[in-house]
Amino acid sequence: MTTRSRLHETVHSGRLTLRNRLVMPAHTTNFAVDGAFSARHLAYHRARAAGGVGLIITEGMRVHPTSLGRTNTVSAFDDAVIPSLSVLAGTVHAEGAKLAAQLLHVGRQSGGHNMLTPAWAASPVPWSSTAAVPHQMSTDEIAELVAAFGAAARRVAAAGVDAVEVHLGHGHLLQQFLSPATNQRDDRYGGSLANRLRLTHEVLDSVAAALPGEMPVILRISADEFVEGGLGVEEMLTAVDLVVRDHEIDVLHVSHSAYVGSASISTQMADMSYPPLPFRHLPRAFKREFPQLAVLAVGRVDTLANAEDLVASGDADLVALARPHIANPNLALTPVSGAAPARECIACNQGCAGRLEAGLPISCVVNPEAGLEREWDALRTAARRGDHGRVLVVGGGPAGLEAAIAAASAGHRTCLVEAEDELGGALRLAAALPMRAGFRQFVTEAEALARHLGVDVQLGVRADEQLLADGWDQVVLATGAVEVPDTRFPALPLHTAVTDPGSTGGHVVLLDEDGTTTALALADLLLTRGCRVTLLTDRAALAWRVPVYSRPGLLRRLSGRGFSAVLFRTALRLDDGVLTYADPLSGENGELENVSSVITIRQRSAAAPPRPPDRLRAVVVGDAYAPRTALEAAFEGRLAGLSAADTPDVRAAAAPLRGRL
C-alpha cells in the first residue's frame, strides 16, 4: 500500500507523542479482580502493545463506587488500584506503546433493580423503559463526584500512565448532564447549554489540577447521540468549542451514541449489519471545525486500509480500532512479504459484546485466545515441542477449520476433508443472509490461512472407513449439526427458504424457538424479496439471545417494511393458509391468515459423526459435540488442533482451557 506509512509515522498530538497513529480504545473486558487490573489484563494488553499499537486506553476506570454496576470492573476510587495499574503501564511501556487511563462514571445505567444502592444521574430518567429509575444527584453529590474525578486522576498519574481520557460520551454520566434528553434539572446544572456543560468544566478543572502539568488529556465525546431530542453534531460542535476555550485538550476522541434503549446503542459497537466506516462524517466535522486539535476517529473502522483512508483524507489524525485489535493483536504491525494471511474482525459481536452484556470475560470468534493469552501461549509452546504426526480433520465448518489451522501451526501433517464442495459449514448459510454476510469473511480468511500452513484441503470428500483407517495419529470430528424438522406443520426447511427465493410465497411466518439473530436476519432477507413476514414465538421477548448492543438496530432495520411479531403465543396448526395459535395463559386462540409458508427456527441437533476405528484417538468438537454458536466451535476446534499431540506436557497445558467461562 502506497500510503501505509502515514499510519506508522511518529505523531505529536499536543503534549502526547506516539510511535504511530493507531490506538486501541477503551473497551470493557470483564477481566478485573477486586476492582484492580488482573494478570489476564497484563497478558491481553502486552499482546496488543507487542503487536505495534501506538496507544492503549484502559477500559473505563470507575471514579466513584456508585459507578461500579458489577464486580469485575476496574475502579479508580481507591489507592488499591495503583499497584496493578503501575504494573500494566510498565508492561505496555516495555513493548514500546503508551498507556492512557480512561476515567468515567457511567451514571444511570450502573444500577439495576437488584442493586442495593441506586444509580446516580442528572435526572430521574431511566435508560430504558424497563430499567430502574436512577437518583437525581444533589449539588453536594455533584461536588463529591467532581472531587472523585480529581482523586482518580491523581491515582492514575501516580501509577505512571502517559495520559488521561475523560469520558464525556456514550450516554455516561457527564453526557447525561450535557444532553437535553436526559437533563431535566432547573438548577445551575440544567437548562441552557452552558449550564448543562457546567459539570464537564468542573470535572476537567479537577482533573487538570490533579495531574502533572505535562500530562496529556484526551476528551471522548459522542458527536451525535442518535436520540430524538438529544445531542446532535451542531450542538456538540458548540459544546466542544466552549470546552477547548477553557481547557487544554490534547486529543479529541470523536465517538457517537448514547446508552439508551433504542437503536442508538446499536451504533456504539456497530455489528456486521452496518457497512464499514458508517460514522466517518463525525470526526470529519470536528477536524474541520477544530484543525488545531488532534482528532481520534472510531467506529467500524475495521481495517488498516480504512484507517489509512481516514488519515489521508484529513478526517482524523489518529484512528481507534477496538474489536479489530481483539481479533488480531498484531494488527498494527507492517505486513512482511510471505507472512501468514491475516484474520480480521468480522463485527459479529458474539464474543465481545455478547459476553460483555452477560457479565462474562470477553472473547472472540476470530481469535479464541483473546483474554486467555497466557494459557494459549503455554499450550502452543507445548504443542510445538511435542510429537508431530498425521492429523485428519473431518468437517470444514468453523470448528474444523480452526482445528486444521491449529494442528498445522503446531507442526502436524494435517488433512481436512469436507463432504460439500466448499468450506464453511453452517456459516455458509448464515453468510447468505445480508445481516450476517460478514461470516463469509471468516471462512475465506480461515481457508487462506489453512492452505498457507500446508493443510491438505479436500472438498467433496466423505470420511469413509478406508480414509479413517489410513494411519492417522489423531482424528478431529467436526461434522456439525442438522436441522430438526417441525413435525407439527408442513414447515419449509430454513436452508430452502434462504437459497430458493421462490419457495416461500408472499406471507411467511417464522416460528422462532431459537432467539438468535437468525430469525431477524431471515426476516430481513424475505422482506427484501417482497414478502410479508410475521414472527411468532412462545417466548415473552423478541430475539432474546441477541445482545442489546445489536438487537435495537436490527429491529429498526425491519420496521416499516411489512414485518410484525406475535409474542408469547404457541402455534397450534396450519389449515388452508390459516395458522392458529394460542395464548398459553388464557387458552384463547388467534389466527394469522393468508399464510403461504411456515419456517421453524430452532436449535439444531448434533450430526452423527463417522465412527473411527477403536484403536484411533478421536475427539468430537463444535456442533457435532453440542450445537452452539461459532464462538464455541472456534474455541473447541483450536483447542483440539493444538492438543493433537497427546503428551503429558500438552495435556497439562490444555487443562486450564477446558471448562472456561
matplotlib code that plots the C-alpha trace (Angstrom):
import matplotlib.pyplot as plt

x = [0.0, 1.5, 0.0, 0.6, 3.5, 1.1, -0.3, 3.2, 4.9, 5.6, 2.8, 2.7, -0.7, -0.4, 1.6, 1.2, 3.8, 3.1, 5.1, 2.2, -1.4, -3.1, -5.0, -6.7, -9.5, -11.2, -13.5, -14.8, -13.2, -14.7, -11.2, -10.9, -10.4, -11.4, -11.5, -7.9, -6.2, -5.5, -2.9, -5.4, -5.3, -1.5, -1.2, -4.0, -2.5, 1.0, 0.0, -1.5, 1.4, 3.8, 1.6, 2.7, -0.2, 0.8, -1.6, -3.7, -6.5, -7.6, -11.2, -13.3, -12.0, -14.9, -14.2, -16.8, -18.4, -21.9, -20.5, -19.4, -22.6, -20.9, -17.9, -15.5, -14.9, -11.9, -12.1, -10.2, -11.7, -9.2, -5.4, -5.5, -5.7, -2.3, 0.0, -1.9, -2.1, 1.5, 2.4, 0.1, 1.8, 5.2, 4.1, 2.8, 5.8, 8.2, 6.7, 7.0, 3.4, 1.9, -1.0, -3.8, -6.3, -9.9, -11.9, -15.7, -18.8, -21.5, -24.4, -27.9, -27.0, -24.7, -27.6, -30.4, -33.5, -31.3, -28.7, -28.5, -27.8, -29.4, -27.5, -26.7, -27.9, -28.6, -32.4, -34.6, -34.8, -34.2, -32.0, -34.7, -38.4, -37.7, -34.6, -34.6, -35.2, -31.9, -31.4, -31.2, -27.9, -27.9, -25.4, -23.4, -23.2, -22.1, -19.3, -18.3, -18.2, -16.0, -13.6, -13.7, -12.6, -9.6, -8.6, -8.8, -6.6, -4.0, -4.0, -3.6, -0.8, 1.0, 0.7, 2.7, 0.2, 1.0, -2.3, -5.8, -9.0, -12.2, -15.3, -18.0, -19.7, -21.7, -24.6, -22.5, -22.9, -21.2, -23.2, -26.4, -25.8, -24.9, -27.8, -31.2, -32.8, -31.6, -31.1, -34.4, -32.8, -33.9, -30.8, -27.4, -26.6, -29.7, -31.4, -29.1, -26.1, -23.8, -25.5, -25.6, -21.9, -21.0, -20.2, -17.9, -16.0, -15.7, -14.5, -11.9, -10.7, -10.5, -8.6, -6.1, -5.4, -4.5, -2.2, 1.4, 1.4, 2.9, 0.2, -1.9, -5.7, -8.0, -11.6, -14.0, -17.3, -20.4, -20.7, -24.3, -26.5, -28.8, -31.6, -34.7, -34.3, -30.7, -27.4, -26.6, -23.4, -24.1, -24.7, -21.7, -19.5, -20.6, -20.0, -16.5, -15.7, -16.7, -14.6, -11.4, -11.5, -11.1, -9.2, -6.1, -7.3, -4.6, -6.8, -10.5, -11.8, -14.9, -17.4, -21.2, -24.3, -25.9, -26.6, -30.3, -32.9, -33.1, -31.2, -28.6, -26.9, -26.5, -24.3, -21.8, -20.4, -22.0, -22.2, -21.9, -25.3, -23.7, -21.2, -17.6, -16.9, -20.6, -19.8, -16.7, -18.7, -18.5, -14.7, -14.5, -16.9, -14.8, -11.5, -12.8, -14.1, -11.0, -8.0, -5.6, -6.9, -5.7, -8.9, -9.2, -11.8, -13.5, -16.4, -16.4, -13.1, -12.3, -9.1, -5.8, -6.8, -9.8, -7.7, -5.3, -8.2, -9.4, -5.9, -5.1, -8.5, -7.9, -10.9, -8.7, -5.2, -5.4, -7.6, -9.0, -9.7, -11.1, -12.6, -10.0, -7.3, -9.3, -9.4, -5.8, -3.3, -0.7, -3.0, -0.6, 2.5, 3.6, 2.9, 6.0, 6.2, 5.3, 3.7, 0.7, -2.6, -4.2, -7.5, -9.6, -12.6, -16.0, -18.1, -20.3, -20.4, -20.7, -17.5, -17.1, -20.5, -22.5, -20.3, -19.8, -23.6, -23.7, -21.0, -18.5, -14.9, -14.8, -13.6, -13.7, -14.9, -11.9, -9.4, -10.4, -7.2, -8.4, -8.2, -6.5, -3.2, -1.1, -2.9, -2.9, 0.8, 1.6, -0.4, 1.1, 4.6, 3.9, 2.3, 5.3, 7.7, 5.5, 5.4, 4.3, 2.1, -0.7, -4.0, -7.3, -10.0, -13.4, -15.7, -14.8, -17.0, -15.6, -14.6, -12.9, -11.1, -9.8, -8.7, -6.8, -5.1, -4.1, -2.8, -0.8, 0.6, 2.0, 3.8, 1.4, 0.8, -2.8, -5.6, -9.1, -11.9, -15.3, -18.2, -19.5, -17.9, -17.0, -15.9, -17.8, -20.4, -23.3, -21.6, -22.2, -25.9, -25.5, -23.4, -26.2, -28.3, -27.3, -27.4, -24.8, -22.7, -19.6, -19.3, -18.2, -15.0, -14.4, -14.5, -12.4, -9.6, -9.6, -9.3, -6.5, -4.6, -5.1, -3.8, -0.8, 0.1, 0.1, -3.2, -4.3, -7.9, -10.0, -13.6, -16.4, -14.8, -16.6, -14.7, -15.4, -13.9, -11.0, -10.0, -10.4, -8.2, -5.3, -2.9, -3.8, -2.4, -5.4, -8.8, -10.9, -14.6, -16.2, -19.2, -21.6, -25.3, -28.5, -31.9, -34.6, -37.8, -41.0, -43.5, -46.5, -46.7, -45.6, -42.8, -40.3, -36.7, -34.5, -31.9, -34.6, -36.0, -32.6, -31.4, -34.6, -36.3, -39.4, -40.1, -41.7, -44.7, -46.0, -46.7, -44.1, -44.5, -41.3, -41.7, -38.8, -37.7, -34.1, -33.9, -30.7, -30.1, -31.2, -34.9, -34.3, -31.7, -34.0, -36.9, -34.6, -33.9, -37.5, -38.6, -36.0, -37.7, -41.0, -42.5, -44.7, -43.1, -44.7, -42.5, -44.3, -42.7, -43.9, -41.4, -42.4, -39.5, -38.3, -34.8, -34.0, -30.5, -29.3, -27.2, -28.7, -25.8, -27.3, -31.0, -32.5, -30.6, -31.6, -35.2, -35.1, -34.0, -37.1, -39.5, -41.9, -41.2, -44.1, -42.6, -44.7, -44.3, -46.6, -45.1, -46.0, -48.2, -48.0, -48.5, -51.2, -51.9, -51.9, -55.0, -55.6, -53.3, -54.6, -52.2, -53.9, -52.1, -53.0, -52.4, -50.8, -52.4, -56.0, -56.2, -57.8, -56.9, -55.9, -55.2, -52.8, -54.4, -53.1, -50.0, -48.0, -45.3, -44.1, -40.4, -39.5, -36.2, -34.9, -31.6, -30.1, -29.2, -25.7, -24.9, -23.7, -20.0, -18.4, -17.1, -13.3, -11.6, -11.5, -7.7, -7.7, -7.6, -10.5, -12.2, -15.6, -15.8, -18.2, -21.8, -21.1, -20.4, -23.2, -24.9, -24.0, -22.5, -19.4, -17.8, -17.7, -17.0, -13.9, -12.6, -13.1, -11.6, -8.4, -8.1, -8.4, -5.9, -3.2, -3.9, -3.3, 0.0, -1.2, 1.9, 1.9, 3.0, 0.2, -2.4, -1.2, -1.2, -4.6, -6.3, -6.7, -8.5, -11.2, -14.4, -13.6, -16.3]
y = [0.0, 3.3, 5.4, 3.0, 5.0, 7.7, 5.4, 4.3, 7.7, 9.2, 11.7, 14.6, 15.4, 18.3, 17.0, 13.4, 11.8, 8.3, 5.9, 5.7, 6.8, 3.6, 3.4, 0.6, 2.4, 1.7, -1.3, -3.3, -6.7, -8.0, -9.2, -7.2, -8.8, -6.9, -3.7, -4.0, -5.0, -8.7, -11.0, -11.5, -7.8, -7.8, -10.6, -9.2, -5.7, -7.0, -8.8, -5.7, -3.5, -6.0, -6.0, -2.5, -0.3, 3.3, 3.9, 1.7, 3.3, 1.3, 0.2, 2.7, 3.1, 4.0, 7.1, 6.5, 3.4, 4.4, 3.7, 0.0, -1.8, -5.2, -6.8, -7.3, -3.7, -1.6, 1.1, 4.3, 5.5, 3.6, 3.8, 0.0, 0.2, 2.0, -1.1, -3.1, -0.1, 0.6, -3.0, -2.6, 0.7, -0.9, -3.9, -1.7, 0.6, -2.4, -3.2, 0.4, 1.6, 4.2, 3.9, 6.2, 5.7, 6.4, 7.9, 7.8, 7.5, 5.5, 7.2, 5.9, 2.5, 1.5, 0.4, -2.1, -3.4, -5.7, -3.1, -2.3, 1.4, 3.4, 4.8, 8.5, 10.6, 14.1, 13.5, 10.5, 9.3, 5.5, 4.4, 2.1, 1.5, -1.5, -0.1, 1.2, 4.8, 6.5, 9.0, 12.7, 13.9, 16.7, 19.6, 18.1, 14.8, 16.6, 18.2, 14.8, 13.5, 16.3, 15.7, 11.9, 12.6, 14.7, 12.0, 9.3, 11.4, 11.7, 7.9, 7.0, 9.6, 8.2, 4.7, 6.0, 6.3, 8.6, 10.4, 10.6, 10.3, 11.8, 10.2, 12.7, 10.3, 7.0, 8.3, 8.1, 10.5, 13.5, 13.2, 12.6, 16.1, 17.6, 16.1, 17.8, 14.3, 13.2, 16.5, 17.9, 19.9, 23.5, 24.5, 25.8, 22.3, 22.3, 24.3, 26.1, 24.5, 26.5, 25.1, 21.5, 21.8, 23.1, 19.7, 18.9, 22.1, 21.4, 17.8, 18.9, 21.6, 19.0, 16.5, 19.1, 20.3, 16.7, 16.0, 17.0, 19.9, 17.9, 15.1, 15.0, 15.0, 13.2, 14.1, 11.4, 12.7, 11.4, 13.7, 12.6, 10.7, 9.5, 10.2, 12.3, 15.5, 14.6, 16.0, 16.4, 17.4, 21.2, 21.4, 19.2, 21.5, 24.4, 22.4, 21.4, 25.0, 26.1, 23.4, 23.9, 27.7, 26.9, 23.6, 22.2, 19.2, 17.3, 14.7, 14.9, 11.3, 11.5, 8.7, 8.6, 7.1, 7.1, 4.2, 4.2, 1.5, 2.4, 1.9, 4.4, 1.8, -0.5, 2.1, 2.1, -1.3, -1.5, -5.1, -6.6, -5.4, -1.9, -1.1, -0.2, 3.5, 4.4, 7.3, 8.9, 12.1, 12.8, 13.1, 14.9, 17.6, 18.2, 18.1, 20.8, 22.9, 22.4, 21.9, 22.7, 19.7, 16.1, 14.2, 10.5, 8.6, 5.4, 3.2, 0.2, 1.2, -2.5, -2.5, -0.6, 0.3, 2.2, 3.8, 5.0, 6.5, 8.4, 9.9, 10.5, 12.3, 14.6, 13.3, 12.3, 12.4, 9.2, 6.1, 3.8, 0.1, -1.9, -5.1, -5.3, -5.4, -8.1, -10.2, -9.5, -8.4, -7.8, -5.6, -2.6, -4.5, -3.8, -6.9, -8.8, -10.4, -14.1, -13.8, -15.8, -14.3, -12.1, -12.8, -9.8, -8.7, -9.6, -7.5, -10.4, -9.1, -12.7, -13.0, -9.3, -7.5, -10.7, -11.8, -8.3, -8.0, -11.3, -10.1, -12.7, -12.1, -11.1, -13.5, -13.5, -15.8, -15.0, -15.1, -17.5, -16.6, -13.1, -12.8, -16.1, -15.3, -16.9, -20.2, -20.5, -19.5, -22.3, -24.8, -23.7, -24.0, -27.5, -28.5, -27.4, -29.3, -32.5, -35.3, -34.4, -36.8, -37.1, -35.4, -35.8, -33.2, -34.2, -31.2, -27.8, -25.6, -23.1, -25.9, -28.0, -25.0, -23.9, -27.4, -27.8, -24.4, -25.1, -28.6, -27.4, -24.5, -26.9, -28.9, -31.8, -33.0, -32.1, -33.1, -31.5, -33.3, -31.7, -33.5, -30.4, -28.6, -25.6, -24.9, -23.1, -25.5, -23.6, -20.3, -20.7, -20.4, -17.6, -15.6, -15.9, -13.6, -9.9, -9.1, -11.9, -11.7, -11.0, -14.7, -15.2, -13.3, -15.7, -18.6, -17.0, -15.9, -19.2, -21.2, -18.9, -19.4, -23.2, -23.5, -21.2, -23.5, -26.5, -28.1, -30.6, -29.4, -31.9, -30.9, -33.2, -36.0, -38.0, -39.7, -43.4, -46.4, -46.6, -42.9, -43.2, -46.3, -44.6, -44.5, -41.2, -40.3, -38.1, -37.5, -34.4, -34.9, -31.6, -32.7, -30.0, -30.2, -30.7, -29.0, -30.6, -30.8, -29.5, -32.3, -30.2, -28.4, -28.8, -26.4, -25.2, -26.0, -23.0, -23.9, -23.9, -20.6, -19.0, -20.5, -20.7, -17.2, -18.7, -21.2, -19.1, -17.3, -13.9, -14.2, -16.1, -17.0, -17.5, -19.7, -18.6, -21.1, -20.0, -16.3, -15.6, -13.3, -16.0, -15.1, -11.4, -11.9, -14.3, -11.8, -9.1, -11.3, -12.2, -8.6, -7.6, -10.2, -8.5, -10.9, -10.0, -11.6, -12.4, -13.7, -15.8, -17.0, -18.7, -16.5, -13.2, -11.4, -10.9, -12.1, -12.8, -14.1, -11.2, -8.7, -5.3, -3.8, -5.3, -6.0, -2.5, -1.7, -4.9, -4.4, -0.9, -2.3, -4.4, -1.7, -0.3, -3.0, -5.4, -7.1, -7.8, -10.0, -12.0, -12.8, -15.3, -17.4, -21.1, -22.2, -25.0, -25.9, -24.7, -25.3, -23.8, -20.8, -20.1, -20.5, -20.9, -20.0, -20.0, -17.8, -20.2, -18.4, -17.8, -20.6, -18.2, -18.7, -16.3, -16.6, -15.5, -15.5, -15.9, -17.8, -19.1, -20.9, -21.6, -21.8, -23.1, -21.7, -23.8, -25.1, -27.9, -31.4, -32.8, -34.7, -38.3, -38.2, -41.2, -43.8, -44.2, -47.5, -48.2, -48.0, -44.5, -41.4, -39.2, -36.1, -34.6, -30.8, -27.9, -28.5, -32.2, -32.3, -30.0, -27.4, -23.9, -20.9, -20.1, -18.8, -22.1, -24.0, -22.0, -22.3, -26.1, -26.5, -24.6, -26.4, -29.8, -28.9, -27.8, -30.8, -33.3, -34.4, -36.4, -35.8, -35.1, -31.5, -30.9, -32.4, -30.3, -27.1, -27.8, -28.5, -24.8, -24.1, -26.7, -25.7, -22.0, -19.4]
z = [0.0, -1.0, 1.8, 4.7, 6.1, 7.2, 9.9, 11.1, 11.4, 14.8, 15.6, 18.0, 19.4, 21.8, 24.7, 23.6, 21.3, 19.9, 17.7, 15.2, 14.7, 15.8, 19.1, 20.9, 22.6, 25.9, 26.0, 28.9, 29.2, 32.5, 33.4, 36.7, 40.1, 43.2, 41.2, 40.0, 36.8, 36.7, 35.3, 32.5, 31.7, 31.6, 29.1, 27.0, 26.7, 26.4, 23.2, 21.7, 22.7, 21.2, 18.1, 17.4, 18.5, 19.4, 22.3, 24.5, 26.5, 29.6, 29.9, 31.8, 35.4, 37.7, 39.7, 42.4, 44.0, 42.6, 39.1, 39.6, 38.4, 38.7, 40.4, 37.5, 36.5, 37.3, 40.0, 40.3, 43.6, 45.8, 46.1, 46.0, 42.2, 41.8, 42.1, 39.4, 37.1, 37.6, 36.5, 33.5, 32.5, 32.8, 30.7, 27.9, 28.0, 27.7, 24.3, 23.1, 23.4, 25.6, 28.1, 28.8, 31.7, 30.9, 33.8, 33.9, 35.8, 33.9, 35.7, 35.4, 33.8, 36.6, 38.7, 38.2, 40.0, 42.1, 43.2, 46.9, 46.1, 43.3, 40.3, 40.1, 37.3, 36.2, 36.4, 37.4, 33.8, 33.3, 30.4, 29.1, 29.7, 31.9, 33.7, 37.3, 38.0, 39.0, 41.7, 40.7, 42.2, 44.7, 44.4, 47.3, 45.4, 42.3, 44.3, 45.6, 42.0, 40.8, 43.7, 42.8, 39.3, 40.6, 43.1, 40.4, 38.1, 40.9, 41.3, 37.7, 37.3, 40.3, 38.6, 35.6, 32.8, 29.9, 29.5, 31.0, 29.0, 30.4, 29.1, 28.0, 25.6, 25.2, 27.4, 30.6, 33.5, 32.1, 28.9, 30.9, 32.3, 28.9, 26.9, 26.9, 26.5, 30.0, 31.9, 33.2, 36.0, 36.8, 38.8, 37.6, 36.1, 33.8, 31.2, 28.9, 27.2, 29.4, 32.5, 31.2, 30.4, 33.8, 35.3, 32.5, 33.1, 36.8, 36.2, 33.7, 36.1, 38.9, 36.7, 35.4, 39.0, 40.0, 37.0, 36.4, 34.0, 31.2, 31.4, 28.2, 28.4, 25.9, 25.8, 24.5, 23.2, 21.4, 18.4, 17.9, 20.3, 17.6, 20.0, 19.4, 21.4, 22.3, 21.3, 17.6, 15.7, 15.7, 19.5, 20.2, 18.0, 20.1, 23.3, 22.3, 21.3, 24.8, 26.4, 24.4, 25.1, 28.8, 29.0, 27.4, 25.4, 23.5, 21.7, 20.9, 20.7, 18.5, 19.1, 19.0, 20.5, 23.9, 26.3, 25.8, 25.0, 21.3, 18.1, 19.3, 21.5, 18.5, 16.8, 19.6, 18.7, 15.2, 14.1, 10.7, 9.6, 9.3, 6.5, 7.4, 8.3, 8.7, 11.1, 9.4, 8.9, 12.6, 13.1, 9.8, 11.1, 14.2, 12.4, 10.0, 12.9, 15.1, 12.8, 15.7, 17.6, 17.1, 16.3, 17.1, 14.9, 16.0, 14.9, 12.5, 11.0, 10.7, 8.7, 8.3, 4.8, 6.2, 8.9, 6.2, 4.3, 7.3, 7.8, 4.2, 3.6, 6.6, 8.6, 11.5, 12.9, 15.0, 14.4, 17.1, 16.4, 19.4, 18.0, 15.2, 17.9, 19.9, 16.7, 15.7, 18.4, 15.6, 13.6, 13.8, 12.5, 9.0, 6.9, 5.8, 2.4, 2.7, 6.1, 7.1, 5.8, 8.5, 10.1, 10.9, 12.9, 11.3, 13.6, 14.7, 18.3, 19.7, 21.8, 22.6, 23.0, 23.7, 26.5, 27.8, 28.3, 30.1, 32.5, 31.2, 30.1, 26.5, 23.8, 20.0, 17.3, 15.1, 18.0, 20.7, 22.5, 23.4, 27.2, 27.6, 26.0, 28.8, 28.6, 24.8, 24.6, 27.0, 25.0, 21.7, 23.1, 24.4, 21.2, 19.1, 21.3, 21.3, 18.9, 15.4, 13.5, 10.9, 11.8, 10.0, 10.5, 9.3, 8.5, 7.2, 9.4, 12.0, 14.4, 11.7, 10.1, 13.5, 14.3, 11.0, 11.3, 14.9, 14.2, 11.1, 13.1, 15.7, 13.0, 12.3, 8.8, 8.5, 6.2, 6.2, 4.4, 3.7, 2.2, 0.5, -2.4, -0.3, 3.3, 6.0, 7.3, 8.9, 8.3, 4.6, 5.2, 7.7, 5.2, 2.7, 5.0, 4.3, 8.0, 8.6, 5.5, 7.5, 8.3, 4.7, 5.6, 8.5, 6.1, 3.4, 5.7, 7.6, 4.4, 3.1, 6.4, 6.4, 2.8, 3.7, 6.5, 4.2, 5.2, 2.6, 2.0, 0.2, -0.8, -1.8, 0.2, 2.9, 5.7, 4.9, 6.7, 4.3, 4.9, 8.7, 8.8, 6.9, 9.9, 11.4, 14.8, 15.7, 14.1, 14.9, 14.1, 13.4, 11.4, 12.6, 13.2, 11.3, 11.2, 13.4, 11.3, 12.8, 12.6, 13.6, 10.2, 6.7, 7.5, 5.0, 5.8, 6.7, 4.1, 1.3, 2.4, 2.2, -1.0, -3.1, -3.5, -5.0, -2.2, 0.4, -1.1, -0.1, 3.7, 5.7, 9.3, 11.3, 14.4, 16.5, 19.2, 19.0, 19.9, 18.0, 15.1, 12.6, 12.7, 12.3, 9.5, 7.7, 8.0, 6.5, 3.5, 3.0, 3.2, 0.7, -1.6, -1.2, 1.3, 4.3, 7.5, 10.8, 13.6, 16.2, 19.3, 22.5, 24.5, 26.1, 24.4, 20.9, 19.8, 23.5, 22.8, 20.7, 22.7, 23.5, 21.5, 18.3, 18.9, 18.7, 15.5, 13.8, 14.7, 13.4, 10.0, 9.9, 11.0, 8.4, 5.8, 6.4, 9.5, 12.6, 15.7, 17.8, 21.3, 24.0, 21.7, 20.9, 17.3, 17.1, 13.5, 9.9, 7.7, 4.3, 4.8, 8.4, 11.2, 14.6, 17.8, 21.5, 24.4, 26.9, 29.9, 28.8, 26.3, 23.8, 20.1, 17.4, 13.7, 11.1, 7.6, 4.1, 5.3, 2.4, 4.3, 7.8, 8.8, 12.2, 13.6, 16.4, 17.8, 15.7, 16.6, 16.5, 13.4, 14.0, 13.2, 11.4, 13.8, 13.6, 14.4, 18.1, 18.3, 16.8, 19.0, 18.1, 19.5, 18.7, 18.6, 17.7, 16.9, 16.5, 20.2, 21.2, 18.9, 19.9, 18.1, 16.0, 19.1, 20.9, 17.8, 17.0, 20.6, 20.7, 17.3, 18.1, 21.4, 19.7, 17.0, 19.5, 21.7, 18.9, 20.3, 23.3, 25.5, 29.3, 28.6, 26.1, 28.4, 31.3, 29.2, 27.7, 31.1, 32.1, 28.8, 29.4, 31.1, 30.9, 31.1]

ax = plt.figure().add_subplot(projection="3d")
ax.plot(x, y, z, "-o")
ax.set_aspect("equal")
plt.show()
